[in-house]
Amino acid sequence: MGGNGIVGLAAEYGPWVMLVFYLLYRDMQKDEVARAALERNTRVLSELNLLLRERLPRG
């Protein structure tokens, strides 16, 4: 029963488990791409802020 039960569970839920892990993996990839884009945008905005502060007159 033990061996058949494990094989039965793997056969029944295996595709769903693989699908869930695949979807989580794809979500992680999208999250990494979004984080990289936000980091680039933050760097650009910081540089623009620095340039504006340097060029604006003080006082």
N, C-alpha and C positions, 0 to 999 in steps of 0.2 A: 504494500500500500504506500509506503514512504517514497519509493522510487517512482511509482506511477503517479502519485500525487504531485510531486515536484515537476515531473515532465508534463503532466496535464496542465498545471498552473503556468508553466513557461510557454506551452503551446497556446494556451488560451489568452494570456495577458502579455505575452512577449511582444507582439506587434504594437500594442497600445503603449507599453513601456518604452519601446524604441521610438515611437512617434512623439511621446512626451519629451524624451531626452533630446530628440532632434529639434523640436519646437523651442525648447529652452536654449539649446545651443544657438539657433538662429536668432532668438531674441537677444542673447548675449552679444552676438556679432553686431546686430543693429545698434545695441546700446553702446558698444565700443566705438562704432562709427560716429554716432551722435556725440559722444563725449569728445572725440577728436575734433569734430567740427566746432563744438562749443569752445574748446581750448584754443583753436586757431582764431576764432572770433574774439575771444577774450584778449589774446595777444595783440591783435590788430587794434582793438579799441584802446588798449593800454598805450600802444605806440601813438595813436592819434591824440590821446589825452596828453601825453608827454609833449608831443609836438606843439599842440595848442598852448600848453602852459609856457613853453619856451618862447613862443612868438607873441603872446599877448603881453601888453605892457603891465608892469606891476603898479599898483597904487590905486 
